[in-house]
């Protein structure tokens, strides 16, 4: 039996400054989000397998920085979101916290950045890595023809959208299966790597290679932070949780341990199997999987060409299908969460009211889901055409946009812990994070640094120098590059302001508070 959320009390309506529209729409939500679902959902949001190859392409120090940043950023953010997620567990999570802390206008701008990243990511990096996986394992490394590419990637996108449209009771199975697919793929890859190393040795990775450098820190911070955000996403469906005060901390801390292991171990395995010169951001992990599976049948030629046969070919096909499920489940989890946050801003008066509609049948924001699908499809087509079908170039461009917009959206979320401690000191806190001011300042500083380095690569250590300049850009083009990064951000900010203006009527329609 599907449960619906309890109606908020008069005191909750006043404290949360709910609109009349909020009371109408939240009646359509369905409580299908239990501890198991939250845990698997969080693992899918945190462990994005599309970036493992990109991380490994920076060499052995990527493993070291991954561990350091896990301790200095990931664990503190887990503490922060454990408090916010249990103290204010209502629908809309990150949007609601930013709005309560800083008001609807900053929250509206922040929420557009938070939302738009995900359809861009789904139609960009996730779709292209899925297509690359098919090319490697099913087409012997040959690229798909353009028509086949579009058919495959568009179907991939809209399967994800359909899963987001369906109620959590049905749609939740994609993240659940995706989490298990991660355990199977990454676990089996790790075991196969050990067998491969015993049979063929390793590729010259030595202890000194794991040493860190200033340039490595500047280059890797943004990517690793992008991998390590997402604890808050289940709270976007806060009113659909069965027991958030107990389930959120449990899921956060267990998924944190899983994410650190599921990123660090595969990166180490790739470095052991492939020479750094052969590790690419797009295909590094897929290529490494194909290479290690030769221990079950197949061979690697002197020029690095991999041929699978027998059991190796069969296991490769099965693993490739599971890997595509991992990619799909990442997109589905983020679309489910970020679409809900945008819908909440729609019925809260920080976006057009037409976006803030929850389907009475499915209990999901169907209109925003469809909008996300359209944006993802447009991203896919535009990026593929602009890059001339060059998959690697396409991957790098879209991943850069996804990282920058994602990280900037946390500039209004991380400070909310400290701000809400000041503005709502007496609110019940089932879990209290230690040193709230320190956590907010530390995490915000991480995001500011990474954002600056994404916009101006190498600033502080040779802005746009050879060590930091993205491939394909000349040294004289640094201002052009900065403009190319800033213009989309400015557009997103303007859209956020326009959304806030469009929500003015919704803000004026306040509910009648009784009792």
N, C-alpha and C positions, 0 to 999 in steps of 0.2 A: 504494500500500500504506500503510495506517495504522500509524504507529508508536505504541508505548506508552512512557511515561516509564521511565527506568532506576530500579531500586530504590535507595533511599538506603543509603549505607554506614552502618556502625556508628557512625562518628564523627558523621555527619550526624544520625542518629537521636538521639544524645545531645545534640549542640549545639542542635538545633531542638526538643528535648523532644517528639518525636512520640509519639502514642498508638498502641496496637495497631490501633485502628479506622482511623487514617490510612493505615497500610500496606495495609489491606484495600481501602479505597475508591480510593486513588490508582492502584491497578492497573487501574482501569476508564477512566482518562483516556486521551485520544488526542492525539498530537502532530500537529496540523493548523494550527498558528499560526506562519506564516513572516513574513518582513520586510514583504512587501506587505500581508498581512492586518493586522499590528500597526499599520502606518502608517494604513491606511484606517479601522481600528477607532478609533484615537486621534483622528483628525479628526472622526469622528462623535460621539465623547464630548465633544470640546471645542466644536465649532461647533453650538450649539443654536439653530436658526433661529427657534424660538418666542419668543425674547427680544429679537430685533432691533428689533421695533416698540416694545417696552417701553423699550428703551434710547433710541431716537430720540425718544420722547415727552417726554424731559427737555430737548430742545433741543440747540443746537450744542455746548454745553460737554460733553455726553455723549461726543462724539467726542474731545475733548481729554482728558477723564478716562480714557477707554478706552485711549488711548496711554500716558498717565502710569502707570496701574496695570499695563499690560502690562510696562512697564520695571521697575516697583518690586515687582511680585508675580509675574507670570506667568513671566518669565525666571528669577528665583531659584527658583521652584518646579520649573522644568524641570531645573535643576542638581541640586536635591535628589533628585528622583525618578530621575534618571539614575543616581545612586549607589545608592539603595535597590533599584531595579529590576534592577540588574546584580549587586549584592552578595548579595542574598537573593531570587533569582528563583523561589522555590518557589510552589506554588499558594496562593492566598489573599491574596497581595500586601499590601494595606493592613491587613487583619486580622492577618496574621502579624507584620508590623513592629511594630504596636502591642502585640501580645502578647509578643514577644521583649523589647521595651523596657520595658513596664510591668506585664506579668502578664495572666492570663486574664480576671480580673474587669473591669478597665478596658477591655480589648479587647472583651469581650462587650457591654458597654454601648455602646461606640463603634460596634461593628459593626451593632447594631440600628438606630442612627441612620443609618449609612451605607447600609444596605439599604432601609429603609422609605421613604426619599425617592423611590426610583425607581418603584415601583408607583404611589405617589401622583402622581408627575410624569406617568407614562404615562397613567393614567386621568384626570388633571386637565388640565394645560396642553396637553400634546401632543394629546390627543384633541379638546379644544375648539378648538384652532387648526386642526386638520385639518377639523373640521366647519365652521368659519367659512370656510375656503378653498373648500369645496364650495358653501356658500351664496353667496359672492361671485362665483365663476366659473361655477357651473352653475345657480344659482337666481336670478340677477339681483339678488342682495343680500337676498333674502327668507330668513327663518329656516326651518329644517326643522321639520316637525311633530314633536311629542314622540316618537311611535313611530318615525319615520324617524331622528330623532336618536339614539335608543337603539340601533337596529339598526346604524347606521353606526359609532358610537363603540365599541360592544361588539365588532363584527367587527374594527375597527382594533386594539383591545387584544389580542384573542386571536390575530390573525395575528402580532403581536409575540411573544406567549408561545410560539406554535408554532415560530417561528424560533429562540427561545432553547432550546427543548427539543431540536431537532435538533442533531446533532453539528456542530462547527465546520466540518467538511468541507462541510456543506450550508448551515448557518445563517450562515456567514461572508459569503455573497453579499449579504445584506441590507446590512451595513455597507459592503461594497465598492461596491455600486451606489449606496448613500446618499452616500458620499463623492463619487463622480462626479456625482451629482445636484446636490450643493452647488456644485461647480465650474461646472456648466452653468447652474444657476438664477442664482447670484450673479454669475457672469461675464456672462451675457446681460442680466441686469437692469442691470448697470453700463454696458454698451455702449449699451443702450436709453436709459438716463438721459442719457448724453452727447448722443445724437441728439435727445432731447426738449428738453434745455436749449438746443441750437442752434436748434431750431424755435420754442420757446415762451419761452425765457428762464428765469430762476430766481426763487424766491420770497423775495427779500429777505434772504438769509443773508449777513451781512457779517463781516469779520474780527473786529470787537469781540465778536460773538456767541459766538466760540469761547473767550473768556476764562473762567477758572474762578472759582468762588466756594466759600466754606466750606459753604454750604447744599448746593451741588451735590455736594461731596465726601461729605457725610453721607448724602445721598439715594441716591447712585449706587454707593457702595463695595460694598454687599452684592450688588447685581445684577451688577456687573462681576466681582466675585470668583466668583460663582456661574457665570458664563460661562467663567471661566478656571481651573476645576478639572477634573481628569479624566486627567491624565498617568499616574496610577498604575493606572488601571482595567485595561489589558491584563495587568498583573502578577497580577490576580486569577486569571488562567488561566496562571500561570507555568509549571507543569509541562507545559502543552500547547504551549509555545513550542518551536520548533526550535533556536534559537540566541539566547537572551535577552541574553547578554553583549554581543553585537554589534548585535542588531536593536533593542533597547530605546533606547539613546542615539540611534541614527540616526532612529528613528521620533519620538522626543520632540522633537528639535530641528527636524526638517522640519515636523512638525505644528504646532509653535509658530509658525513663520513663517506657515504657511497660516492658522492661526486668527486671528492679529492682522489679517491682510489681509481675511479673510472676515467679520470683525466690523466693522472700521473703515470699509471702503469702502461697504458697503450702508447703514450708518447715515448716512454723508455724503450718499449719493444720496437717501435718504428726505428729509433736511433740505432738499435742493435742490429736490425735486419738490413736497412738500406743506408748506403753512404749519404751524407748530407746533400751532396750534389744531385742526388736522385730524388730527394724528398721535395715534392711540390705542395703548395697550399691546397690545390684542388684535389689532386689524386693521391696524395701521400699515404693516407690510411688505406685506401682501396688497393693501391699498388702493393703495400706491405702485406695485406691480407692474402693477396694473390700469390706473392712470393713464398710465404710460409706454408701455404697449403700444398706446395710441391712435395712436402714430406709424406703426403698421403698418395701422391701420384702426380708426376710431372717433372719439369726441369727448368733451370734458369741458364740461358746461354751466356756466352762470354760478354755479349753486348748488353746484358740485362734483360733481354726478352724472356718473358715467363710463358710457359706452356703447361697447362694443367691437363691431366688425363685420369681416367679411372675414378677411384674414390676421391682424389684431389679435386677433380672437376665437379663431381656431385656435391661435395662439401662446400665448394666455392659457390655453386648456384644457391644452395640453401642459405648460406651465410649472407650472400648478396641480397636475397629477398628479405631476410631479417634486418639487414642494415638499412634497406629502403624503408622498412617499417619504423626503425629508429628515427629516421629523418622525418617521416610523416607525423609520428607522434609528437615530436618537438614542435612542429608547426601547429598541430591541433591544440596542444596544451596552451601555447602562447596565444593563439587566436581565441580560444575559449575564454581565457582570462582577460586579455586586453580589450576584447569586444565588450565584455561585461562592464569594464571600467568606463568605456566610452558611453555605453547605454545609460549607466548611472548618471553620468554628467548631463546626459540629455534630459532625464526627468528631474534632475536637481537644479536645472537652470544655468548650466555652464556649457551647453551645446544645444543645437536645434531640438525642439521637442519631438520631432519626427524620428530622431535617432533613439530616443529614450523610450522605446516600446518593447515590452517583454511579451512574447507570444503566449497566449493563454493555453494553447495546445502543447507546446514544447517546453515552456518555461525558460526560453532562451531569447537573446536579442537578435532575432532573425534578420531584421533590416541591416543591422551593423555587420552581421555575418556575411550577408550578400555584398555589402559595400567592401568588406575586406577581400572577398573573392575577386571583385572587379579590380581593386587596386593591385592585388597580387598578379592578376592576369596582365594588366597594363604594364606592370614592372617587368614581367617576363618578356613580353613582346618588345618593349622599348629597349631594354638592356641588350637583348639578343641582336636587335637591328643595329644599335649604336656600335656594338663591339664587333659587328660583321661576322657574328657566329663564332667568335673566338672564345671558347668556354673559359679558359684561364683568365683572360682579361675581364670577361663578364663577371666571373666569380669575385675577383679582387675589387671591382668597382662597387658592386652591390654590398659586399661584406663591409666595406668601409663606411657606406651610408648607414647600414644597420647598426654598426658599433657606435658611431657618433651620436645618432639620435637616441639610441637606448641609454647610453651613459648620461647624456645631458638631462634626460627625464628624471634621473634620481637626485638632481640638485634641489628639488622641492620635497623629496621623500625622506632622505636621510636626516635633514635638520628637523623634521617633524617630531621626532622622538623628544628632543630637548624642548622644543616649543610647546608641545602638548603637556609635558610635565609642568610647565609654567602656567599655561592657560586652563588646564584641567587637573589641578593637583589632587583633588579629592575623588577623582573617578577610580573605581575599583580596578586594580591591576592584578590579575591572577598570577602573572609572571612579571617581575621587575628586572630589567636589564641593569647591570652594574655600571656606574659612571656614565649616565646618559649624555651629559654634556660632552664628555671626551669622545664617546662613540659617534655622536653626531658630527663633531668637528673632524675627527679622524676620517670617517667615511666620506664626508663631503670633500675633504682635501684630496683624497684619492681620486674622486671623480673629476674634480677641477683639473688636476694635473693631467690625467689621461685625456680629458677633453681638449686641453690646450695642445697636447702632443698630436692628437688626431688632426686638429685644424692646422697646426704649424709644426710639422714633423721635425724633431731634433732641436726645437727651440731650447736654448740653454746649453747645447752641446754641438752647435753647428746647424742652424736652421736650414733645412733643405739642402744640406751637404750630401756628398755621395753616399754616406752611410745611412742616411734617412730618407732620401728622395725616392718617392714611389717610382716603380719601373715605368718607363715611357715618358717621363717628364724631364725637361731640361732645367739646368740650374737657374736660368733666367726666367723661369715660369712660376716662381714661388707665389707671386701675388695672384696670378691666374688660378693657381691651385687653391689658394686660400679663398678666392671668390667662389670657385666651384663648390667648395665645402660649405661656405657661409650662406650662399643664396638659398639652397633648399631649407636650411635652418630658419632663415628669415621668413620664408614662405610659410613654414609650419607655425611660426610664432604668430604671423598675421592671421592664419586660419584659426588659431586658438582664440585670438581676440574677437574675430568675427563670430565664432561659435558662442563666446560669452555674450556678445551683443544679441545674438539670435535667441538666447535663453532668457532675456529680460522679462518677458511675459510669464514664463514658467516660474521665475523667482518671485514675482508679485503674487502668485496664487498660493497663499499660505493655507495650510489645513486649519480646521477649527479644533483647538485644543480644549478638551474637557476633562474633568476629574483631576 
